[in-house]
């Protein structure tokens, strides 16, 4: 995926870190930041320029599933990469 992203040299990407609700909110925010940073570093090692990447830690704020059981919590422990909209020229 890093190679494909690197070929889109004019594109920018948002790297979002997410967690489940277990643990303190402040810890989860830092954890989501570490998750996003790990992916960001991986992408840079695979040719994506650092100026193409923006990091956004969300902690437990944006779950994709209710944090009611372990199966759902595991879905919320994730990193999402989104292509950012280009600014008009």
C-alpha distances in whole Angstrom, upper triangle without the diagonal:
4,5,5,6,9,10,11,14,16,14,14,12,14,13,16,17,20,22,25,29,30,31,32,31,31,29,26,26,25,23,21,20,20,17,15,16,15,11,12,13,10,8,11,12,9,10,10,13,15,17,14,14,16,17,19,21,22,24,26,26,24,24,22,25,29,29,32,31,28,26,26,25,22,21,21,20,16,14,13,10,12,13,16,19,20,23,26,27
4,5,5,6,9,10,12,14,12,12,11,13,12,16,17,20,23,26,29,31,31,32,31,30,28,26,25,24,22,20,19,19,16,14,14,13,10,10,10,8,5,8,8,5,6,6,10,12,14,11,11,15,15,18,20,22,24,26,27,25,25,24,27,31,31,34,33,30,28,28,27,24,23,23,21,17,14,14,11,13,13,16,19,19,22,25,26
4,5,5,6,9,11,14,13,14,13,16,16,19,21,24,27,30,33,34,35,36,34,34,32,30,29,28,26,24,23,22,20,18,18,17,14,13,13,11,8,10,10,6,6,7,11,14,15,13,14,17,19,22,24,26,28,30,30,28,29,27,30,34,34,37,36,33,31,31,30,27,26,26,24,21,18,17,14,15,15,17,20,20,23,25,26
4,5,5,7,10,12,11,13,12,15,15,19,21,23,26,29,33,34,36,36,34,34,33,30,29,29,27,24,24,23,21,19,19,18,15,14,16,13,10,12,13,10,9,9,12,15,16,13,14,17,19,21,23,25,27,29,29,27,27,26,29,33,33,36,35,33,31,30,30,27,25,26,24,21,18,16,13,13,12,15,17,18,21,23,24
4,5,5,8,10,8,9,9,12,12,16,18,21,24,28,31,33,33,34,32,31,30,28,26,26,25,22,21,21,19,16,17,16,13,12,14,12,8,10,12,9,8,6,9,12,12,9,10,13,15,18,20,22,25,27,27,25,26,24,28,31,32,35,34,32,30,29,29,26,24,24,23,19,16,14,10,11,9,12,14,15,18,20,21
4,5,6,9,9,10,11,14,14,18,20,24,27,30,33,35,36,36,34,33,32,30,28,27,26,24,22,22,20,18,17,17,14,12,13,12,9,9,11,8,5,4,7,10,11,9,11,14,17,20,22,25,27,29,29,28,29,28,31,34,35,38,37,35,33,32,32,29,27,27,26,22,18,17,13,14,12,14,16,16,19,21,21
4,5,9,9,11,13,16,17,21,23,26,30,33,36,38,39,39,37,36,35,33,31,31,30,27,26,26,24,21,21,21,18,16,17,16,12,13,14,11,9,8,10,14,14,11,14,17,20,22,25,27,30,32,32,30,31,30,33,36,37,40,40,38,35,34,34,32,29,29,28,24,21,19,16,15,13,15,17,16,19,21,20
4,6,5,8,10,14,16,19,22,25,29,32,35,37,38,38,35,35,34,32,30,29,29,26,25,25,23,20,20,21,18,16,18,17,13,13,16,13,11,9,10,13,12,9,12,15,18,20,24,26,28,30,30,28,29,28,31,35,36,39,39,37,35,33,33,31,28,28,27,24,20,18,14,13,10,12,13,12,15,17,17
4,6,8,11,14,16,20,23,26,30,33,36,38,38,38,36,35,34,32,30,29,29,26,25,25,24,20,20,21,18,16,17,17,13,13,15,13,10,8,8,11,10,8,11,14,18,21,24,26,29,31,31,29,31,30,34,37,37,41,41,39,37,36,35,33,31,30,29,25,22,20,16,15,12,13,14,12,14,16,16
4,7,10,14,16,20,23,26,30,33,36,38,38,38,35,34,34,32,30,30,30,26,25,26,25,21,21,23,20,17,19,19,15,15,18,16,13,11,10,12,10,8,11,14,17,20,23,25,29,31,30,28,30,29,33,36,37,41,41,39,38,36,35,33,31,30,29,26,22,20,16,14,11,11,11,9,11,13,12
4,7,10,13,16,20,23,26,30,32,35,35,35,32,31,31,29,27,27,27,23,22,23,22,18,19,20,17,15,17,17,14,14,17,16,13,10,10,12,10,6,9,11,15,17,20,22,25,27,26,24,26,26,29,33,33,37,37,36,34,32,31,30,27,26,26,22,19,16,12,10,7,7,8,7,10,13,14
4,7,10,13,16,20,23,27,29,31,32,31,29,28,28,26,23,23,23,20,18,20,19,15,16,17,15,12,15,16,12,13,16,15,13,10,9,10,8,4,6,8,11,13,17,19,22,24,23,22,24,23,27,30,31,34,35,33,32,30,29,28,25,24,23,20,16,14,10,9,6,5,8,8,10,14,15
4,6,10,13,16,20,23,26,28,28,28,25,25,25,22,20,20,20,17,16,17,15,12,13,15,12,10,13,14,11,12,15,14,13,10,10,10,9,6,5,6,9,10,14,16,19,21,20,18,20,20,24,27,27,31,31,30,28,26,25,24,21,20,19,16,12,10,7,5,4,5,9,10,13,16,18
4,6,10,13,17,20,22,25,25,25,22,21,21,19,16,17,17,13,13,15,13,9,11,14,11,9,13,14,12,13,17,16,16,12,13,11,11,9,6,5,6,7,10,12,15,17,16,15,17,17,21,24,24,28,28,27,26,24,22,21,19,17,17,14,10,8,6,5,6,6,10,12,14,18,20
4,7,10,14,17,20,22,22,22,20,19,19,16,14,14,14,10,10,11,9,6,8,10,8,7,11,11,10,12,15,15,15,12,13,11,12,10,7,6,5,6,8,10,13,15,15,14,16,16,19,22,22,26,26,24,23,21,20,18,17,15,14,11,7,6,5,7,9,10,14,16,18,22,24
4,7,10,14,16,18,19,19,16,16,16,13,11,12,12,8,8,10,8,6,9,11,9,10,13,14,13,15,18,18,19,16,17,15,16,14,10,9,6,5,6,7,9,12,11,10,12,13,16,19,19,22,23,21,21,18,17,16,14,12,11,8,5,5,6,8,11,12,15,18,20,24,26
4,7,11,13,15,16,16,14,14,13,10,8,9,8,4,6,8,6,5,8,10,9,10,13,14,14,17,19,19,21,18,19,17,18,17,13,11,8,6,5,6,7,9,10,10,11,12,15,17,16,20,20,19,18,16,14,13,12,10,8,6,5,7,9,11,15,16,19,22,24,27,30
4,7,10,12,13,14,11,13,12,8,8,10,8,5,8,10,8,8,12,13,12,14,17,17,18,20,22,22,24,22,23,21,22,20,17,15,11,9,7,5,5,6,8,7,8,10,12,13,13,16,17,15,15,13,11,11,10,6,6,5,6,8,11,13,17,18,21,24,26,30,32
4,7,8,10,11,10,11,10,6,8,10,7,6,10,11,9,11,14,14,15,17,19,19,20,23,24,25,27,25,26,24,25,24,20,18,15,12,9,8,5,5,8,9,8,10,11,12,10,14,14,12,13,11,8,8,9,5,4,7,9,11,15,17,21,22,25,28,30,33,36
4,6,8,10,10,12,11,8,10,13,10,10,13,14,13,15,18,18,18,20,23,23,24,26,28,28,30,28,30,27,29,27,24,22,18,16,13,10,8,5,9,9,7,10,9,9,7,10,10,9,11,8,5,7,8,5,6,9,12,14,18,20,24,25,27,31,33,36,39
4,6,8,8,11,10,8,10,13,12,12,15,16,15,17,20,21,21,23,25,26,27,29,31,32,34,31,32,30,31,30,26,24,20,18,14,12,8,5,9,10,9,12,11,9,6,9,11,11,13,11,7,10,11,9,9,13,15,17,21,23,26,27,30,33,35,38,41
4,7,8,11,10,8,11,13,11,12,16,16,16,18,20,21,22,24,26,26,28,30,31,32,34,32,34,31,33,32,28,26,22,20,16,14,11,9,12,14,12,15,14,12,9,11,11,10,13,12,8,11,13,11,10,14,17,19,23,25,29,30,33,36,37,41,44
4,6,8,7,7,10,11,10,12,15,15,16,18,20,20,22,24,25,26,28,30,31,33,35,33,34,31,32,32,28,26,22,19,16,14,11,10,13,15,15,18,17,16,12,14,14,14,17,16,12,14,16,13,13,16,18,21,24,26,30,30,34,36,38,41,44
4,5,5,6,9,10,10,12,14,15,16,18,20,21,23,24,26,27,29,30,32,33,35,33,33,30,32,31,28,25,21,19,15,13,10,10,12,15,15,19,19,17,14,16,17,17,20,18,15,17,18,15,15,17,19,22,25,27,30,30,33,36,37,40,43
4,5,5,6,9,10,10,12,14,15,17,18,20,21,22,24,26,27,29,30,32,33,31,31,28,29,29,25,22,18,16,12,10,7,7,9,12,13,17,17,16,14,17,18,18,20,18,15,17,18,14,14,16,17,19,22,24,27,27,30,32,33,37,40
4,5,5,6,9,10,11,13,14,16,17,19,21,21,23,25,26,27,29,31,32,30,30,26,27,27,24,21,17,15,11,11,8,10,11,15,16,20,20,20,17,20,21,21,23,21,17,19,20,16,15,17,18,20,22,24,27,27,30,32,33,36,39
4,5,5,6,9,10,11,12,14,15,17,19,20,21,23,25,26,27,29,31,29,29,26,27,27,23,21,17,15,11,11,8,10,13,15,16,19,20,19,17,20,20,19,21,19,16,17,18,15,13,15,16,19,22,24,27,27,30,33,34,38,40
4,5,5,6,8,10,10,12,14,15,17,18,20,21,23,24,26,27,29,27,27,24,26,25,22,19,15,13,9,9,5,6,9,12,12,16,16,16,14,17,17,16,18,16,13,14,15,11,10,12,13,16,19,21,24,24,28,30,32,35,38
4,5,5,6,9,10,11,12,14,16,16,18,20,21,23,25,26,27,25,25,22,23,23,19,16,12,10,6,6,4,7,9,11,13,16,18,18,16,20,20,19,21,19,15,16,17,13,12,13,13,15,17,19,22,22,25,28,29,32,35
4,5,5,6,9,10,10,12,15,15,16,18,20,21,22,25,26,24,24,21,22,22,18,16,12,11,8,9,7,11,13,15,16,19,21,21,19,22,22,21,22,21,17,18,18,15,13,14,13,16,18,20,23,23,26,29,30,33,36
4,5,5,6,9,10,11,13,14,15,17,19,20,21,23,25,23,24,21,23,22,19,17,13,12,8,9,7,10,13,14,15,17,18,19,17,20,20,18,19,18,14,14,15,12,10,11,11,14,17,19,22,23,27,29,30,34,36
4,5,5,6,9,10,11,12,14,16,17,18,20,21,23,21,21,19,20,20,16,14,10,8,5,6,5,8,10,11,12,15,16,18,16,20,20,18,19,17,14,13,14,11,8,8,8,11,13,16,19,19,23,25,27,31,33
4,5,5,6,9,10,10,12,14,15,16,18,20,21,19,19,16,18,17,14,12,8,7,5,8,8,11,13,14,15,18,20,21,20,23,23,22,22,21,18,17,17,14,12,11,10,12,13,16,18,19,22,24,26,29,31
4,5,5,6,9,10,10,12,14,15,16,19,20,18,19,16,19,18,15,13,10,10,8,11,10,14,16,17,17,19,21,23,21,24,24,21,22,21,18,17,17,15,12,11,10,13,15,18,20,21,24,26,28,32,34
4,5,5,7,9,10,11,13,15,16,17,19,17,18,16,19,18,14,13,10,10,8,11,10,13,15,15,15,17,19,20,19,22,22,19,19,18,16,14,14,12,9,8,7,10,12,15,18,19,23,25,27,31,33
4,5,5,6,9,10,11,12,14,15,17,15,15,13,15,14,10,9,6,7,7,10,11,14,15,15,16,17,19,22,21,24,24,22,21,20,18,16,16,14,11,9,6,8,9,12,15,16,19,21,24,27,29
4,5,5,6,9,10,10,12,14,16,14,14,11,14,14,10,10,7,9,9,13,13,17,18,18,19,21,23,25,24,27,27,25,25,23,21,19,19,17,14,12,10,12,12,15,17,18,21,23,25,28,30
4,5,5,6,9,10,11,13,15,14,15,13,16,16,12,13,10,12,12,15,15,18,20,20,20,21,23,25,24,27,26,23,23,23,20,18,18,17,14,12,10,12,12,16,18,19,23,25,27,31,32
4,5,5,6,9,10,11,13,11,13,12,15,13,10,11,10,12,12,15,15,18,19,19,19,19,22,25,24,27,26,24,23,22,20,18,17,16,13,11,8,10,9,13,15,17,20,22,24,28,30
4,5,5,6,9,10,11,9,10,8,11,10,7,8,8,11,12,15,16,19,20,20,21,21,24,27,26,30,29,27,26,25,23,21,20,19,16,13,10,11,10,12,14,15,19,20,22,25,27
4,5,5,6,9,10,9,10,9,12,12,10,12,11,14,15,18,19,22,23,23,24,25,27,30,29,32,31,28,28,27,25,23,22,21,18,16,13,14,13,16,17,18,22,23,25,28,29
4,5,5,6,9,9,11,11,14,13,12,14,13,16,17,19,20,23,24,23,24,24,27,29,28,32,30,27,27,26,24,22,21,21,18,15,12,14,13,16,17,19,22,23,26,29,30
4,5,5,7,5,8,9,12,10,9,12,12,15,17,19,21,24,25,23,24,24,27,30,29,32,32,29,28,27,26,23,22,21,19,16,13,13,11,13,14,16,19,20,23,26,27
4,5,5,5,6,6,10,9,9,12,13,16,18,21,23,26,27,26,27,27,30,33,32,35,35,32,31,30,29,26,25,24,22,19,16,16,14,16,16,17,20,20,23,26,26
4,6,7,9,10,13,13,13,16,16,19,21,24,25,28,29,28,29,29,31,34,33,37,35,33,32,31,29,27,26,26,23,20,17,18,16,19,19,21,24,24,26,29,30
4,6,9,11,14,13,13,16,17,20,22,25,26,28,29,28,29,28,31,34,34,37,35,33,31,31,30,27,26,26,23,20,17,17,15,17,17,19,22,22,25,28,28
4,6,9,12,11,12,15,17,20,22,25,27,30,30,29,30,30,33,36,36,39,38,35,34,33,32,29,28,28,26,22,19,19,16,17,16,18,21,20,23,26,25
4,6,8,7,8,12,14,17,20,22,24,27,28,26,27,27,30,33,33,37,36,34,32,31,30,28,26,26,24,20,17,16,13,14,13,14,17,17,19,22,23
4,5,5,7,11,13,17,20,23,25,28,28,27,29,29,32,35,35,38,38,36,35,34,32,30,29,27,26,22,19,18,15,15,14,15,17,16,18,21,21
4,5,5,8,10,14,17,20,22,26,26,25,27,27,31,33,33,37,37,34,34,32,30,29,27,26,24,21,17,17,14,15,14,14,17,17,18,21,22
4,5,8,11,14,17,21,23,26,26,25,28,28,32,34,34,38,38,36,35,34,32,30,29,27,26,23,19,18,15,15,13,13,15,14,15,18,18
4,7,10,13,17,19,22,25,25,23,26,26,29,32,32,36,36,34,33,31,30,28,26,25,24,20,17,15,12,11,10,10,12,11,13,17,17
4,7,10,13,16,19,22,21,20,22,23,26,29,29,33,33,31,30,28,27,25,23,22,20,17,13,12,9,10,9,9,13,13,15,19,20
4,7,10,13,16,19,18,18,20,21,25,27,27,31,31,30,29,27,25,24,22,20,19,16,13,12,10,10,10,9,12,13,15,19,20
4,7,10,12,16,15,15,18,19,22,24,24,28,28,26,26,24,22,21,20,17,16,14,10,10,9,11,12,12,15,17,18,22,24
4,6,9,12,12,12,14,16,19,21,21,25,25,24,24,22,20,19,18,15,14,12,10,10,10,11,13,12,15,18,19,23,25
4,6,9,9,10,13,15,18,19,18,22,23,22,22,19,17,17,16,13,12,11,9,10,12,13,16,16,19,21,23,26,29
4,6,6,7,9,12,15,16,15,19,20,19,20,17,15,16,14,11,11,10,10,11,13,14,17,17,19,22,24,27,30
4,6,8,9,12,14,14,13,17,18,17,18,15,12,14,13,10,9,10,11,12,15,17,20,20,23,26,27,31,34
4,6,6,10,11,11,9,13,15,14,15,13,10,12,12,8,9,10,12,13,17,18,22,22,25,28,29,33,36
4,6,10,11,11,11,15,17,17,18,14,13,15,14,10,12,12,13,14,17,17,20,20,23,26,27,30,33
4,7,9,10,11,14,16,17,16,13,12,13,11,8,11,11,12,11,14,15,18,18,20,24,25,29,32
4,5,7,8,11,13,13,13,9,8,10,8,5,9,10,12,12,15,16,20,20,23,26,28,31,35
4,7,9,12,13,13,12,8,9,10,7,6,9,10,12,11,15,15,19,20,22,26,28,31,34
4,6,8,10,11,9,5,7,9,7,7,10,12,14,14,18,19,22,24,26,30,32,35,38
4,5,8,10,10,6,7,11,9,9,12,14,17,18,21,22,26,27,29,32,34,37,41
4,6,8,9,6,5,9,9,8,11,13,17,18,22,23,27,28,30,34,36,39,42
4,7,9,7,7,11,11,11,14,17,20,21,25,27,30,31,34,37,39,42,46
4,6,6,6,9,10,11,13,16,20,21,25,27,31,32,35,38,41,44,47
4,5,5,6,9,10,11,14,18,20,23,26,29,31,34,38,40,43,46
4,6,5,7,9,10,13,17,18,22,24,28,30,32,36,38,41,44
4,5,5,7,9,12,15,16,20,22,25,27,30,33,36,39,42
4,5,5,7,10,14,15,19,21,25,27,30,33,35,38,41
4,5,5,8,12,14,18,20,24,26,29,32,35,38,41
4,6,7,10,11,15,17,21,23,26,29,32,35,38
4,6,9,10,14,16,20,22,24,28,30,33,36
4,7,10,14,16,20,22,25,28,30,34,37
4,7,10,13,17,19,22,25,27,31,33
4,7,10,13,15,19,22,24,28,30
4,6,10,12,15,18,21,24,27
4,7,9,13,15,18,22,24
4,6,9,12,15,18,21
4,7,9,12,15,17
4,6,9,12,15
4,6,9,12
4,6,9
4,6
4
